[in-house]
Amino acid sequence: MTKRILITAAATAAMLGQASAHVTLETQEAKVGGSYKAVFRVGHGCEGAPTTTIRVRIPDGVISVKPMPKAGWEIATKTEAYGKTFDYYGTPLTEGVREVTWSGGNLPDAYYDEFVMRVYLTPDLATGGKLWFPVVQECPEGKAERWIEIPEAGKTADDYEYPAAGVTLLPKN
């Protein structure tokens, strides 16, 4: 009986460790048609190496991206055209930040940190589903963790080894 409990406890701990090993979003739900504070949680490095760069790809339907400065890290943004024009509080937007990179820092494997940006989720995003933010975590010597897998219909992030960070979209009201 004790052996079975220990095996079950070990299996549970292994599953929890695996489930929490990827880059995730702190707030798992957000309303469309409003602002969302995206807090990307990074819980480890790359196979023991420290994290030195976090790169987040901004999905379609996310505009007005403003990353938060982080002491000891440099921020770079990549601006591209949107697939269509968005109305942002009366201002038409045709392009904006499509990728945010924090680099030059040093997050040791044994530590945890967060990388933050404020975004606007356009009202035309489909509610009830998930919106995925692919994240690449870079470490020295070319090591990297590519959290970019977007689940196919009928699957969840738990079905993938390297899932993108996801947020469930809720109706505005």
Summary of the structure (lengths in Angstrom):
residues: 173
radius of gyration: 17.8
end to end distance: 51.1
largest distance: 66.2
contacts: 477
relative contact order: 0.27
helix: 12%
strand: 52%
